[in-house]
Amino acid sequence: MAWSDTATTVLRTLINDPDSTSYSDARLQTVLISCAYLISYEITFDTTYTIDVAAETITPDPSTDATFMNFMIMKAACQTDFSTFRTKALMDGISAKCGPAALSVIGNLKGFKELLTIGPCAAYQTMKQDYVFGNGYICQAILSPFIGSHFDPDSLGSTYVDNRDAYYT
């Protein structure tokens, strides 16, 4: 599983967890394989990957496919940041008192929300849009009704009836 070693290291860098204090390697690999599964349905790649989430395997090994690896890692960074955002949102208004001692959490939720709008989630969406437009998948979808072996522009004139004269007489 060469892909998991590389992807885990890069993901740790993106989520600012170089010392493995927030997430274990196993947890990050679970996030990575889940994101690989999701992107395989969002984006069409040159290579077809078989992703087994339960066994945490990707066949063939995508470690040499920089495009797939970058999408998988960026999506995983987005999901990890979103998870942190949810946790912070739940804890944002905590205030506890026990006798004279009081615990209050100052809200820093806005910073995490901004991280989601300009961080890995935004970068993933931009990468996906650039990739899809760059490979012509969207253009093919737009042009597909107009290309084909059965389209005959000459046949349009035979069914068209000009009734303008009937209204002006």
GIGI-V263023 format. One record per pair of residues at least 24 apart in sequence whose C-alpha atoms are under 7 Angstrom apart, sorted by sequence separation. I is the first residue (numbers start at 1). GAP is how many residues later the second one is. If there is no record, write none. Layout:
I,GAP
I,GAP
This chain:
4,25
85,27
85,28
82,34
81,35
36,36
35,37
32,40
35,40
32,41
35,41
78,42
77,43
78,43
32,44
31,45
74,46
75,46
75,49
74,50
71,53
3,58
3,59
3,60
2,61
11,62
15,62
14,63
7,66
11,66
